[in-house]
């Protein structure tokens, strides 16, 4: 077993507010690991701490064998670890074509053969070459998120950080994007750390998960145990009740 992401006693403080309180998780290489909890529980802050977008005030972060410090991340880290955000319209530049948005990460990382890589990336996410020179406003929400996923994949990362990647999409499109992400992970052997408030989504995508509340991990369990109702924390049980239509099949 190889640990790809190791978070040990991580704390994040904004002024007087402790957003994360000594959080520890370990994600295995090739695993899809979920973070669930209500808004404000610290899920997204954890992803941002990994990328250096949120300042850690204690504990350690180790990714792919590299122990991270401060807010700066190495060039190798920025290629190996990519993030897909919740709102694809906000994460894409409104005045740049799909082609331009896929060329940019290749240029940043000094990766050649852009023509072949762009066409392959679009094909991998289910978009043909006809989408290449469209602008974000000419795409549906699901198509925009596919472009955002293609942009993350085009630099051939090892790890994807997924921050509510389908919550901004219509229910009919969510399953398509989730299935795409799962197919890509299986094919490429990627490691996922996925944030969601939807237990159905997490049990569909993830083998294990951590339940967070007010900046702390209150329970860690397998998706199978969650689906069977084998929980320890009362908070987890309440989340299950609050999650409408909660089932592994609901996300499929």
Beta strands, then each sheet from edge to edge (+ up, - down):
strand 1: 3-14
strand 2: 17-28
strand 3: 32-36
strand 4: 56-63
strand 5: 66-68
strand 6: 81-84
strand 7: 159-163
strand 8: 191-196
strand 9: 208-213
strand 10: 216-222
sheet 1: 2+ 1- 4+ 5-
sheet 2: 6+ 7+ 8+ 3+ 9+ 10-
end
